[in-house]
Amino acid sequence: MNIKIISFIAVAIGLILIFLGTPAIIKTIPILKDLGDSIVKYIVIAGVIMVGVGIIIMMSTSEGRKHAYHHKTKMGEEVPIFHNKEIIGYRITK
């Protein structure tokens, strides 16, 4: 499975866990009411952690990073050629 899909799933599950920890939802779902406040707090903390981990994974695998200039090819590594601050071309280094 693609790592971005996994990170989206982790964020979605985390948001659902945070949503389940709200007081209005706790009052409407009898199972959460029976668990007690301390367990519900742990559910919310787990949700926040899952959202954080999902966002970190999503950002670490993004292809649009500013310094992601070096692309690997079969012949070698592509390195940008700069003129002032603009990229005017690429060359291949081995």
CYANA upper distance limits for C-alpha pairs under 8 A (distance plus 0.5 A):
  1 MET  CA      5 ILE  CA      7.60
  1 MET  CA      6 ILE  CA      7.75
  2 ASN  CA      6 ILE  CA      7.08
  3 ILE  CA      7 SER  CA      6.75
  3 ILE  CA     57 ILE  CA      8.30
  3 ILE  CA     58 MET  CA      8.42
  3 ILE  CA     61 THR  CA      8.35
  4 LYS  CA      8 PHE  CA      6.70
  4 LYS  CA     57 ILE  CA      8.03
  4 LYS  CA     58 MET  CA      6.37
  4 LYS  CA     61 THR  CA      7.93
  5 ILE  CA      9 ILE  CA      6.68
  6 ILE  CA     10 ALA  CA      6.67
  6 ILE  CA     54 GLY  CA      8.28
  7 SER  CA     11 VAL  CA      6.72
  7 SER  CA     53 VAL  CA      8.19
  7 SER  CA     54 GLY  CA      4.85
  7 SER  CA     55 ILE  CA      7.36
  7 SER  CA     57 ILE  CA      6.54
  7 SER  CA     58 MET  CA      6.32
  8 PHE  CA     12 ALA  CA      6.63
  8 PHE  CA     54 GLY  CA      6.98
  8 PHE  CA     58 MET  CA      8.20
  9 ILE  CA     13 ILE  CA      6.62
  9 ILE  CA     54 GLY  CA      8.32
 10 ALA  CA     14 GLY  CA      6.56
 10 ALA  CA     50 MET  CA      6.22
 10 ALA  CA     51 VAL  CA      6.89
 10 ALA  CA     53 VAL  CA      8.05
 10 ALA  CA     54 GLY  CA      5.76
 11 VAL  CA     15 LEU  CA      6.64
 11 VAL  CA     50 MET  CA      6.58
 11 VAL  CA     51 VAL  CA      4.86
 11 VAL  CA     52 GLY  CA      8.09
 11 VAL  CA     53 VAL  CA      8.32
 11 VAL  CA     54 GLY  CA      5.63
 11 VAL  CA     55 ILE  CA      7.50
 12 ALA  CA     16 ILE  CA      6.74
 12 ALA  CA     51 VAL  CA      8.01
 13 ILE  CA     17 LEU  CA      6.72
 13 ILE  CA     47 GLY  CA      7.58
 13 ILE  CA     50 MET  CA      7.80
 13 ILE  CA     51 VAL  CA      8.33
 14 GLY  CA     18 ILE  CA      6.73
 14 GLY  CA     46 ALA  CA      7.63
 14 GLY  CA     47 GLY  CA      4.32
 14 GLY  CA     48 VAL  CA      6.58
 14 GLY  CA     49 ILE  CA      7.82
 14 GLY  CA     50 MET  CA      5.40
 14 GLY  CA     51 VAL  CA      5.48
 15 LEU  CA     19 PHE  CA      6.56
 15 LEU  CA     47 GLY  CA      6.68
 15 LEU  CA     48 VAL  CA      8.10
 15 LEU  CA     51 VAL  CA      7.24
 16 ILE  CA     20 LEU  CA      6.68
 16 ILE  CA     47 GLY  CA      7.86
 17 LEU  CA     21 GLY  CA      7.02
 17 LEU  CA     43 ILE  CA      6.62
 17 LEU  CA     44 VAL  CA      6.35
 17 LEU  CA     46 ALA  CA      7.88
 17 LEU  CA     47 GLY  CA      5.35
 18 ILE  CA     22 THR  CA      7.53
 18 ILE  CA     43 ILE  CA      7.74
 18 ILE  CA     44 VAL  CA      5.28
 18 ILE  CA     45 ILE  CA      8.30
 18 ILE  CA     47 GLY  CA      5.74
 18 ILE  CA     48 VAL  CA      7.32
 19 PHE  CA     25 ILE  CA      8.01
 20 LEU  CA     25 ILE  CA      6.36
 20 LEU  CA     26 ILE  CA      7.29
 20 LEU  CA     43 ILE  CA      8.49
 20 LEU  CA     44 VAL  CA      8.11
 21 GLY  CA     25 ILE  CA      7.45
 21 GLY  CA     26 ILE  CA      7.05
 21 GLY  CA     40 VAL  CA      6.31
 21 GLY  CA     41 LYS  CA      7.46
 21 GLY  CA     43 ILE  CA      7.33
 21 GLY  CA     44 VAL  CA      6.04
 22 THR  CA     26 ILE  CA      6.81
 23 PRO  CA     27 LYS  CA      6.77
 24 ALA  CA     28 THR  CA      7.03
 25 ILE  CA     29 ILE  CA      6.63
 26 ILE  CA     30 PRO  CA      7.81
 26 ILE  CA     32 LEU  CA      5.92
 26 ILE  CA     33 LYS  CA      6.10
 27 LYS  CA     32 LEU  CA      8.29
 27 LYS  CA     33 LYS  CA      6.77
 29 ILE  CA     33 LYS  CA      7.07
 30 PRO  CA     34 ASP  CA      6.77
 31 ILE  CA     35 LEU  CA      6.91
 32 LEU  CA     36 GLY  CA      7.50
 32 LEU  CA     40 VAL  CA      7.63
 35 LEU  CA     39 ILE  CA      6.68
 35 LEU  CA     40 VAL  CA      7.66
 36 GLY  CA     40 VAL  CA      7.05
 37 ASP  CA     41 LYS  CA      6.68
 38 SER  CA     42 TYR  CA      6.99
 39 ILE  CA     43 ILE  CA      6.85
 40 VAL  CA     44 VAL  CA      6.83
 41 LYS  CA     45 ILE  CA      6.69
 42 TYR  CA     46 ALA  CA      6.56
 43 ILE  CA     47 GLY  CA      6.70
 44 VAL  CA     48 VAL  CA      6.76
 45 ILE  CA     49 ILE  CA      6.72
 46 ALA  CA     50 MET  CA      6.63
 47 GLY  CA     51 VAL  CA      6.70
 48 VAL  CA     52 GLY  CA      6.69
 49 ILE  CA     53 VAL  CA      6.61
 50 MET  CA     54 GLY  CA      6.50
 51 VAL  CA     55 ILE  CA      6.66
 52 GLY  CA     56 ILE  CA      6.65
 53 VAL  CA     57 ILE  CA      6.62
 54 GLY  CA     58 MET  CA      6.56
 55 ILE  CA     59 MET  CA      6.58
 56 ILE  CA     60 SER  CA      6.54
 57 ILE  CA     61 THR  CA      6.79
 58 MET  CA     62 SER  CA      6.81
 63 GLU  CA     68 ALA  CA      7.75
 64 GLY  CA     68 ALA  CA      7.72
 69 TYR  CA     78 GLU  CA      8.17
 69 TYR  CA     79 VAL  CA      7.11
 69 TYR  CA     80 PRO  CA      7.14
 70 HIS  CA     77 GLU  CA      6.82
 70 HIS  CA     78 GLU  CA      5.91
 70 HIS  CA     79 VAL  CA      5.99
 70 HIS  CA     80 PRO  CA      8.10
 71 HIS  CA     77 GLU  CA      6.17
 71 HIS  CA     78 GLU  CA      5.62
 71 HIS  CA     79 VAL  CA      7.92
 72 LYS  CA     76 GLY  CA      6.52
 72 LYS  CA     77 GLU  CA      5.02
 72 LYS  CA     78 GLU  CA      6.74
 73 THR  CA     77 GLU  CA      6.37
 73 THR  CA     78 GLU  CA      7.66
 75 MET  CA     92 ILE  CA      7.73
 75 MET  CA     94 LYS  CA      7.51
 76 GLY  CA     92 ILE  CA      6.26
 76 GLY  CA     93 THR  CA      5.92
 76 GLY  CA     94 LYS  CA      5.06
 77 GLU  CA     92 ILE  CA      5.87
 77 GLU  CA     93 THR  CA      5.73
 77 GLU  CA     94 LYS  CA      6.74
 78 GLU  CA     90 TYR  CA      6.55
 78 GLU  CA     91 ARG  CA      6.05
 78 GLU  CA     92 ILE  CA      5.03
 78 GLU  CA     93 THR  CA      6.90
 79 VAL  CA     90 TYR  CA      5.97
 79 VAL  CA     91 ARG  CA      5.92
 79 VAL  CA     92 ILE  CA      6.67
 79 VAL  CA     93 THR  CA      7.55
 80 PRO  CA     87 ILE  CA      6.69
 80 PRO  CA     88 ILE  CA      8.07
 80 PRO  CA     89 GLY  CA      6.39
 80 PRO  CA     90 TYR  CA      4.85
 80 PRO  CA     91 ARG  CA      6.91
 81 ILE  CA     87 ILE  CA      6.17
 81 ILE  CA     88 ILE  CA      6.29
 81 ILE  CA     89 GLY  CA      5.61
 81 ILE  CA     90 TYR  CA      5.86
 81 ILE  CA     91 ARG  CA      7.43
 82 PHE  CA     86 GLU  CA      6.02
 82 PHE  CA     87 ILE  CA      5.04
 82 PHE  CA     88 ILE  CA      6.31
 82 PHE  CA     89 GLY  CA      7.86
 83 HIS  CA     87 ILE  CA      6.85
 83 HIS  CA     88 ILE  CA      6.89
